[in-house]
């Protein structure tokens, strides 16, 4: 398996897509139910294959990933050949980027002396999708890039 098995909730939310996938494998609902009962290892392989297909599609479309911890923001712009990273660190007691009030304070005080900004860029070592998946496995979340763009504009000004 290239990525990881989708959760039960993810499978449930993708039930129509999974049914189409099974149909593409020339399996109808009755055949699928029989395979689950009599050949669980084959059923597991089908679940894994579908999961990899879903992950591959999602990761291929991913452009931005954010990882937010109490004292640090890691924002990634995931282009085709390289990943550009913006890091924001804060040196302020009792501050937590995960708290709405603290995060709002940060957005209103982007030039505050307690904030440090860093940038880096790296080309993908493994495949792009594998590296993005690893970021997500470490707690990153796929986003629309609005925060990344806000910080990038701050650094340019």
Steps between C-alpha positions, in 0.01 A plus 500: 500500500638840399311716752258382770159345520215747511305510825154349529355853495695588187379184325143581603526853363638361174252214467380608155859529376581163652200345325625644170846364577355153564303525177821581316636177650186328363362437850142571600373532859415129532841392373671750731309369803593141405868593465498672840366180660690233312822673392581771754858533377374590151250744649782660698708539182207672327460739796872576490497559125203736527665684792819550299301631204316750720819616673682534166223719359481719811877541529543575131256791538652626827667840477529610864554325833509658845633360823409709803651442843478720810810708425556443129328514163640290217340594171580314179439599139526171314588575140569232241880483545569653841347587833525855633476522878414798715558471873367740762627465856382694800684578820213602722401324824157341519447534126353219289439527125225238546296737718265721299569813705878455475481428128288810444752705699774365272309601185461854633863527616705345220790738568518439874852460639416159648453354151775350283459404137704252296479376143646199325452303184586140420454272207318176562728209581236228474194540288303818562191315616696286747660807657166677529345190653782487757428862597134414548591194707702732728197721561491726195167601351417575140385862463411762241826691562342819634722510809807418293422791265440737794840417653677513163355846435616606850853389422501687170393831659 
